[in-house]
Amino acid sequence: MDITYIPMARGFVYLAAVLDWHTRRVLSWKVSITMDVHFCLDAVEEAIERYGIPEIMNTDQGSQFTSQAFTGLLKEHEIKISMDGKGSWRDNVFIERLWRSVKYKDIYLRAYDSASAVRTGLNRYFNFYNSRRPHSSLDGLTPDQVYFNVLTQTQAA
């Protein structure tokens, strides 16, 4: 899980996402006009509700992720806490690559003018990213195909 900022035509918002490391699938995401812990909690709770409790959660050492509320939620669900070392962006390279894709393939091209437009655009992009964008690291499969172990007839043959 990580947070990034999303520039708009005027101002910016913050984006938090929960990513499955193995499949690169975006499990949940939330947008906020403030960088407090609540939208991070909402993203984790949504991921748990939809996909179950993960064994481990990796984040950086940002104040949202080291807060009592966030670590308490993870402990409540018996989720092991993994935090990257300071300045170790490579520890969370999968979500850093997601941020690059989101920004260069959608955000910078569209210059959204409102938080609601950002949400609509991100919903469209993450649906594309999960279900239609093949990943070389997944042997040309999409995150959904690997996460849900769905093979087309050609791939099965």
C-alpha positions as CSV (number, residue, x, y, z in Angstrom):
1,M,0.0,0.0,0.0
2,D,1.1,3.5,-0.7
3,I,0.0,7.1,-1.2
4,T,0.7,9.5,-4.1
5,Y,-0.6,12.9,-5.1
6,I,-2.7,13.4,-8.2
7,P,-2.3,16.9,-9.8
8,M,-5.4,18.4,-11.3
9,A,-6.0,21.4,-13.5
10,R,-6.2,23.5,-10.2
11,G,-4.8,21.9,-7.1
12,F,-4.3,18.2,-6.3
13,V,-5.8,15.2,-4.4
14,Y,-4.2,12.2,-2.7
15,L,-4.6,8.6,-3.9
16,A,-4.1,5.6,-1.7
17,A,-4.1,2.1,-3.2
18,V,-3.8,-1.5,-1.9
19,L,-2.0,-3.7,-4.4
20,D,-1.5,-7.4,-4.5
21,W,2.2,-7.9,-4.9
22,H,2.0,-11.3,-6.7
23,T,-0.5,-10.4,-9.3
24,R,-0.1,-6.6,-9.4
25,R,-3.9,-6.3,-9.0
26,V,-5.2,-3.1,-7.5
27,L,-7.5,-4.4,-4.8
28,S,-8.9,-1.1,-3.6
29,W,-8.2,2.6,-3.8
30,K,-9.4,5.8,-2.3
31,V,-9.0,9.5,-3.2
32,S,-8.9,12.3,-0.5
33,I,-8.4,16.0,-0.4
34,T,-6.4,15.6,2.8
35,M,-3.6,13.3,3.6
36,D,-4.9,11.9,6.8
37,V,-5.2,8.3,7.8
38,H,-8.9,7.8,7.2
39,F,-8.8,7.3,3.5
40,C,-6.0,4.7,4.0
41,L,-8.1,2.9,6.5
42,D,-11.1,2.9,4.1
43,A,-8.9,1.4,1.4
44,V,-7.6,-1.4,3.6
45,E,-11.1,-2.1,5.0
46,E,-12.6,-2.3,1.5
47,A,-9.8,-4.7,0.3
48,I,-10.4,-6.9,3.3
49,E,-14.2,-6.9,2.8
50,R,-13.9,-7.8,-0.9
51,Y,-10.9,-10.1,-0.9
52,G,-10.3,-11.3,2.6
53,I,-7.5,-10.7,5.2
54,P,-4.0,-10.7,3.8
55,E,-1.2,-12.4,5.6
56,I,1.1,-9.3,5.4
57,M,0.8,-5.6,4.6
58,N,3.7,-3.7,3.3
59,T,3.9,0.2,3.4
60,D,6.5,2.9,3.8
61,Q,7.0,4.7,7.1
62,G,4.6,7.5,6.4
63,S,2.7,9.0,9.3
64,Q,-0.5,7.5,8.1
65,F,0.9,4.0,8.1
66,T,2.7,4.3,11.5
67,S,-0.4,5.8,13.2
68,Q,-2.1,4.0,16.0
69,A,-5.3,3.8,13.9
70,F,-3.6,2.1,11.0
71,T,-1.4,-0.3,12.9
72,G,-4.3,-1.0,15.2
73,L,-6.5,-2.1,12.2
74,L,-3.8,-4.4,11.0
75,K,-3.2,-5.9,14.4
76,E,-7.0,-6.3,14.9
77,H,-7.0,-8.5,11.8
78,E,-3.7,-10.3,12.7
79,I,-2.0,-8.9,9.6
80,K,1.8,-8.9,9.8
81,I,3.2,-5.4,9.4
82,S,6.1,-4.8,7.0
83,M,7.5,-1.3,6.6
84,D,10.2,-0.2,4.1
85,G,13.4,1.3,5.3
86,K,13.8,5.0,5.1
87,G,14.6,6.1,1.6
88,S,14.1,2.6,0.2
89,W,11.7,3.3,-2.6
90,R,12.7,0.0,-4.3
91,D,11.2,-1.9,-1.3
92,N,7.8,-1.0,-2.8
93,V,8.7,-0.9,-6.4
94,F,5.5,-2.5,-7.6
95,I,3.2,0.2,-6.4
96,E,5.8,2.9,-7.5
97,R,5.4,1.4,-11.0
98,L,1.7,1.6,-10.7
99,W,1.9,5.3,-9.8
100,R,4.0,5.9,-12.9
101,S,1.5,4.1,-15.1
102,V,-1.5,5.9,-13.6
103,K,0.1,9.3,-14.0
104,Y,1.7,8.9,-17.5
105,K,-1.1,6.9,-19.0
106,D,-4.1,8.7,-17.5
107,I,-3.6,11.7,-15.1
108,Y,-1.1,13.8,-17.1
109,L,-3.0,13.2,-20.3
110,R,-6.4,14.4,-19.0
111,A,-5.7,17.2,-16.4
112,Y,-8.9,16.5,-14.5
113,D,-10.5,19.6,-13.0
114,S,-12.2,18.1,-9.9
115,A,-11.9,15.4,-7.3
116,S,-15.0,13.7,-8.7
117,A,-13.5,13.7,-12.2
118,V,-10.3,12.2,-10.8
119,R,-12.4,9.4,-9.2
120,T,-14.3,8.7,-12.4
121,G,-11.1,8.6,-14.4
122,L,-9.2,6.4,-11.9
123,N,-12.2,4.0,-11.8
124,R,-11.9,3.7,-15.6
125,Y,-8.1,3.3,-15.5
126,F,-8.0,0.8,-12.7
127,N,-10.7,-1.3,-14.5
128,F,-8.5,-1.3,-17.6
129,Y,-5.3,-1.9,-15.6
130,N,-6.7,-4.9,-13.8
131,S,-8.8,-6.5,-16.6
132,R,-7.3,-5.6,-20.0
133,R,-3.7,-4.5,-19.6
134,P,-1.3,-7.4,-20.0
135,H,1.8,-7.4,-17.9
136,S,5.2,-8.7,-19.1
137,S,5.9,-9.8,-15.5
138,L,2.8,-12.0,-15.6
139,D,3.7,-13.7,-18.9
140,G,1.3,-11.4,-20.9
141,L,-1.6,-12.0,-18.6
142,T,-3.7,-9.4,-16.9
143,P,-3.7,-9.0,-13.1
144,D,-7.3,-10.3,-13.0
145,Q,-6.4,-13.4,-15.0
146,V,-3.7,-14.2,-12.6
147,Y,-5.5,-13.2,-9.4
148,F,-8.7,-15.1,-10.3
149,N,-6.7,-17.8,-12.2
150,V,-8.8,-17.3,-15.3
151,L,-7.3,-18.5,-18.5
152,T,-8.8,-18.0,-22.0
153,Q,-9.4,-21.1,-24.1
154,T,-6.3,-20.4,-26.2
155,Q,-4.1,-20.1,-23.1
156,A,-5.5,-23.2,-21.6
157,A,-4.8,-25.2,-24.8
